[in-house]
Amino acid sequence: MYRTLIKPLFDCVLALTAFTLLLPFLTVIYLLLLVGKTKSPIFYQSRPGKNEKVFKIIKFRTMTDEKDSDGELLPDSQRLTPFGAFLRRTSLDELPQLINVIRGDMSLVGPRPLRVRYLPYYSLKESTRHLVKPGITGMAQVSGRNGLSWDKRLELDAIYVENLGFLLDCKLFMLTFIKIFHQSGIQFSEGPDSLDEYRSCKIGESQNSA
């Protein structure tokens, strides 16, 4: 009953309340990004949600679209703006995802939605992350920064799905606020190494050791 009725209701009510209260603040961030000559302050990207249904995740844009002489995008580290770095460090770039929660694409707590191109790389157990709605925060996000390997992050997501309940959601929700306040031990982004690259390296290591 919690998964199918209470959790979606809580998500909608809390997200709508938070979005209403934060709207003036969100507007200020939007205008600052606009003044900073960000091409588009809002960033959309396709992500798989519950049952692998693809939706558009919403974020504040933290990087420019600068390209090199060959027309290729510069590395992320060179395109990340100072204000964008601040938004990432404080996780404020994730706030527009409250709209995704209100729409029903996401939950406040759940496995983070990753790239669509990663779908072929999940094991059977890891793919259980798509049995529930993805979240703005989750067990993997409050358990460490990029020090966690992809295997560990996906393992934690599977553990969350197996143990999903009201008390666990409350615990993860509170841990998120505590860690954001201290600006430590939380990671919302995918990290420096993509899952496909990580798994390809693991496969290569396995073959070399065989």
C-alpha positions in Angstrom: 0.0 0.0 0.0 2.9 2.4 0.8 4.5 1.9 -2.6 1.3 2.2 -4.7 -0.7 4.8 -2.8 1.0 6.5 0.2 4.4 7.2 -1.4 3.0 8.7 -4.6 0.7 10.9 -2.6 3.4 12.1 -0.3 5.7 12.8 -3.3 3.1 14.9 -5.0 2.1 16.9 -1.9 5.6 17.5 -0.6 7.0 18.3 -4.1 4.2 20.7 -4.9 4.6 22.4 -1.5 8.4 22.7 -1.8 8.2 24.0 -5.4 5.6 26.7 -4.4 7.8 27.8 -1.5 11.0 27.8 -3.5 9.6 29.4 -6.6 11.0 32.9 -5.9 14.4 31.3 -5.1 14.3 29.2 -8.3 13.4 32.3 -10.3 16.5 34.1 -8.9 18.7 31.2 -9.9 17.1 31.1 -13.4 17.7 34.9 -13.9 21.3 34.6 -12.6 22.0 31.9 -15.2 20.4 34.0 -17.9 22.4 37.1 -17.0 25.5 34.9 -17.0 24.9 34.2 -20.7 24.0 30.6 -20.2 22.4 29.6 -23.5 19.4 28.0 -21.8 19.2 28.0 -17.9 17.1 24.8 -18.0 18.6 21.5 -19.1 16.6 18.5 -20.3 17.9 15.0 -20.8 16.3 11.6 -21.5 16.4 9.2 -18.6 14.7 5.8 -18.0 12.1 5.8 -15.3 9.9 3.1 -13.8 9.6 0.1 -16.1 12.3 1.8 -18.2 9.8 4.3 -19.5 11.9 7.2 -20.8 11.2 10.8 -19.6 12.9 14.1 -19.7 14.8 15.0 -16.5 14.9 18.7 -15.7 18.0 20.5 -14.2 19.6 23.9 -14.1 22.3 24.1 -16.7 25.7 24.3 -15.1 28.0 24.1 -18.2 28.4 26.2 -21.3 28.3 24.7 -24.9 31.8 25.9 -25.7 33.5 23.8 -28.5 37.0 23.4 -29.7 38.4 24.3 -33.2 37.0 21.0 -34.5 33.5 21.7 -33.3 33.7 19.2 -30.5 32.5 20.1 -27.0 35.3 21.0 -24.6 35.8 18.7 -21.6 33.2 19.1 -18.8 35.8 20.6 -16.5 36.4 23.5 -19.0 32.7 24.1 -19.6 31.6 24.1 -16.0 31.0 27.8 -14.9 31.9 29.1 -11.4 28.2 29.6 -10.6 27.5 26.1 -12.1 30.1 24.6 -9.8 28.4 26.3 -6.9 25.0 24.9 -7.9 26.4 21.4 -8.2 28.3 21.6 -4.9 25.1 22.7 -3.1 22.9 20.4 -5.2 20.7 23.4 -6.2 20.9 22.3 -9.8 18.7 19.4 -8.9 15.8 21.5 -7.6 13.9 21.7 -11.0 13.3 17.9 -10.6 10.6 18.8 -8.2 8.6 19.3 -11.4 9.4 15.7 -12.5 8.1 14.5 -9.1 4.9 16.6 -9.5 4.4 15.1 -13.0 4.8 11.6 -11.7 8.0 10.8 -13.5 10.1 10.7 -10.4 9.9 10.2 -6.6 11.6 12.3 -3.9 13.5 9.2 -2.8 14.6 6.4 -5.1 17.5 5.2 -7.4 18.9 8.1 -9.4 17.9 8.0 -13.0 20.9 7.3 -15.2 21.5 7.6 -18.9 19.4 5.6 -21.4 22.5 4.2 -23.0 23.4 2.4 -19.8 20.4 0.1 -20.0 22.2 -2.8 -21.6 24.9 -2.8 -18.9 22.7 -3.7 -15.9 22.7 -7.2 -14.4 19.4 -8.8 -13.7 19.6 -7.7 -10.0 20.7 -4.2 -10.9 17.8 -3.8 -13.4 15.4 -4.0 -10.4 16.1 -0.3 -9.9 13.5 0.3 -12.7 10.8 -1.5 -10.7 10.2 1.8 -8.9 10.3 5.5 -9.8 13.7 7.1 -9.8 14.4 9.6 -7.1 16.0 13.0 -6.6 18.0 11.4 -3.8 18.5 7.8 -2.8 20.5 5.3 -0.8 23.6 5.4 -3.1 23.6 9.3 -3.0 23.9 9.5 0.8 26.4 6.7 1.1 29.4 8.5 -0.5 30.8 10.6 -3.4 32.7 9.2 -6.4 34.6 7.0 -4.0 31.8 4.4 -4.5 32.3 2.2 -7.5 29.5 1.8 -10.0 29.0 -1.8 -8.7 28.5 -0.5 -5.2 26.1 2.3 -6.2 24.0 -0.1 -8.2 24.1 -2.6 -5.4 22.7 0.0 -3.0 20.0 0.9 -5.5 18.9 -2.8 -5.6 19.0 -3.0 -1.8 16.7 0.1 -1.6 14.2 -1.5 -4.0 14.1 -4.7 -1.9 13.6 -2.8 1.4 11.5 0.2 0.2 9.3 1.5 3.0 8.1 4.6 4.9 10.8 4.5 7.5 13.6 3.9 5.0 12.4 6.8 2.9 12.2 9.1 5.9 15.8 8.1 7.0 17.2 8.8 3.5 15.3 12.0 3.2 16.7 13.3 6.5 20.3 12.1 5.7 20.1 14.0 2.4 19.4 17.3 4.2 22.1 16.7 6.8 24.7 15.8 4.1 23.8 18.7 1.9 24.0 21.1 4.8 27.5 19.8 5.6 28.3 19.6 1.9 29.9 16.2 2.3 29.3 12.6 1.4 26.5 13.0 -1.2 26.7 12.6 -5.0 23.8 13.3 -7.3 25.7 13.4 -10.6 27.0 10.3 -12.4 30.6 10.9 -11.6 33.7 11.1 -13.9 33.5 7.6 -15.4 30.4 6.6 -17.3 28.8 3.2 -16.5 29.4 1.9 -20.1 33.1 2.8 -19.9 33.4 1.3 -16.4 31.8 -2.0 -17.5 33.8 -2.1 -20.7 37.0 -1.8 -18.5 35.8 -4.5 -16.2 35.1 -6.9 -19.1 38.5 -6.1 -20.5 40.2 -6.9 -17.2 38.3 -10.1 -17.0 39.4 -11.2 -20.4 43.0 -10.3 -19.8 43.1 -12.3 -16.6 41.5 -15.4 -18.2 
